[in-house]
């Protein structure tokens, strides 16, 4: 992995792509990751020369990003859980539990972020299964499987054979937003496209979908900036 000299040094991920016709640089707004895309047959030396020619632009872009682009989660952090801001505090016993506006996390403080992530994933699966089953009943269809991922490019998906996939980070969004994403994906069980007929299904089962989608566009990236473990 090439490293552009600092300060600070910048790691650059090289990505060969069959669709790339030229070199291009991308800086993720989620975590500051720098990716240099290059044609399949391009030489690495050419890519490094391209990178060197864009060194000033790259440093300026990274300096313009907020310092909080990525935020480590641990005891003392405040994170959203189903739309509520909750403080992570030390807890007793074996399980993570909610107490008012605090999330009590037992065990080694160094593992608090990972323990909270595991707890959130269990909660996400329960909530998304309930929502998916509810909306599937409204459209008269059934799904074959439900899986959770930590996807950055999409909040959910539906395969032609009825498999639903969701980002577990949806559990941090308000419940109405989680419901909208579930309705969005379940509607694909009826229409595997984004046609007018598809949006008619979404509007029937989730009338306020435009408001919830606006929340995702405005706030969704903040959920990806939380890092729960190194």
N, C-alpha and C positions, 0 to 999 in steps of 0.2 A: 504494500500500500504506500503510495507516494506521500511524503510529508512536505508541505510548503513551509519554508523557514519563517519564524515569527519575528517579532512577538505578536501574539502567541503562535507557536507552530500549529499548522492546520493539517489534519489527516484528510486525504482525498481518496474516495472510493472509485476505482475504475470499473466501468460497466460496458462491456461489449454488447452491442445490439444489432440484430439483423436489420432493424428498421432505421438505424441511424445512418444518415448520409453525410454527416459532418460532426465535428466535435461540439459538445455543448456542456456547460456547467450549470448545476442546479444546487441551490442551498435550501434545505428543508426548513420551513417556518416552524415546524414542530419541535425539532431537536437540534437544528443547526448542522445536520449532516451534509457534507459536501460530496456530490457525485459528479464525475466527469464521464459522460457517455461518449462512446466512440464506435465507429464502424467496425465490423468484424475483422476486416483485413488490415486495419490501420496498425501502424507500429507504435509501440509504447513510447518510443522516443519522440514521435510526433505529438502524442498526447501530452507529454511532459513539456514540450515546447509551447503548445497551446496554453497549458496551465500557467507557465511562466509569463506569457504575454498578457494574462488576465489577473496577475497577482494583485495589482493595486485594486482592481474592481472587487476581487474576492474579499480582501481584508476590509474594504469599506463596507461591503454588504454585511459581513459578520459583525463589524463594530456597530452597525445600525440596528442590529437585532436586540431585543430586550434581554437583560441579564437573566431574567426568569424564564428564558426559553425552555429550560429543563429544570424541574424542581424535584429534588430528592425527598421522599416521604419517610418520616420517622417520628418518634415520640416528640410531641410539641408541634407537629404539623397540623394544619387545618385543611381538610379535604371535603369535597361534597359527597354525600351519600343520599341517593334518591332526592337530590336537589337541596338537601340540608347541609349547612356547613357544620362539620364536626371536628372537635379537637382530639387528637390521638394522645392518650394519657396512659401511664402504667396501670396494669390491672393484675388481679390475683386469679388463681385457678388455672384452668387449661384452655378456656375458649375466649375468643374475642366477643365482647358484648357491648350493647348500647346502654348508656346511662345518661338520660337527658340529652345534652348537646355534646357529650363526650363519647369517644370510642375507646373502651378500656382494653388494652393489649397486654396480655401476660407474657412472661418469658424474657429471653435475652433482648435487651433494647436494640442491639445491632440487627436483629432479625424482625423488628417490628414492621417494617415496610412489606417484607415478604409475607408475613402472617396476615396483614390486613388485605393484601392482594388476594390471598387464598380465600379469605372470608368473603370478600366482595364477589369473587367468581361463583361461589356457592349461592350467594344471594341473587346474583344475576341470572343464574340458570333457573332458579325457582321462579323469579318474576317473569322472565322471558318465556318460560314454558307455559305459565298461566296465561300470559297475553296472547301467545301464538295459538294456544288451544281455543281461547275465546274467539279470536278473529277467524280462525279456521272454521269454527262452528257457524259464524255469521255468513260465510261464503259457501258453506256446504261442502267443504273439502277437508282433507287431512294431510298432514305432513309426515314424512317418513323418518326424519331424524332431526335433532337439534344439536348444534355444536357451537362452542364458544372459541373465539380466537382473539388475538390482540392486533387486529388489522388497522392500518393507518389510512388506507385508500378508500375504505367503505365501512359503513356501520352495520351492514347486513347484506345477505344475499340469499337467493332461492334457486336451487338447481332444477333442471327439468324433471328429475325424479323425486322432487318434493323434499329435498334436504335443505333445511334452514341453517344459516350461519349468522352469528351476531358477534359484535365486539363486546366483550365483557365490561368494557368501560361505560357502557350505556347505563349501568346501575348507578353511576354517579350523577347522571342527568335527572331532571325532574321526572316523576313517573309518567306524566303525559307525553313526554318526549320518547321514553322507552316504548310506550304504547303505540305511538305513531310509527316508529321504525318497525315494530312487529306487524302492524297493519300493512305497512308498505310492502314488506316481504311476503306476507301471507297472500296479499292481493295477486302476487305473481303465480300463485297456485291456480288462479283463474285465467290470467292473461300474462304470458311470459314475454312481456314487452313493456313499453311506456307509451302506449297508444292512448287515444281519448277514452277508449273502452276500459283500459286499465285504470286511468285516473277516476273514472266514474265509480269503479269498485272501491278505490281508496276513499273517495268522498262519501260513499254510502256508509262505510264502516268506521270512518274516522273523519267526521265533518270538519274538525279544526286543524286538519293536517298542515295547512299553510303556515299557521302560527308556530306549530311545533317544528316544522322544517326550518323556519327562520331562526329559531333558537339554535338548532344544530349548526347552521351556517355561521351564526354570530359567536357561538360559545364552544362548539365541539372541539376546536383545536386545544383549548385550555385543558381538556381532559387527557389529551395525549401528552401534555408536557409534564405530567406527574410520573416520576420514576420510582417504582416501589422496591426495586432491588438492584444492586450493582451487577 
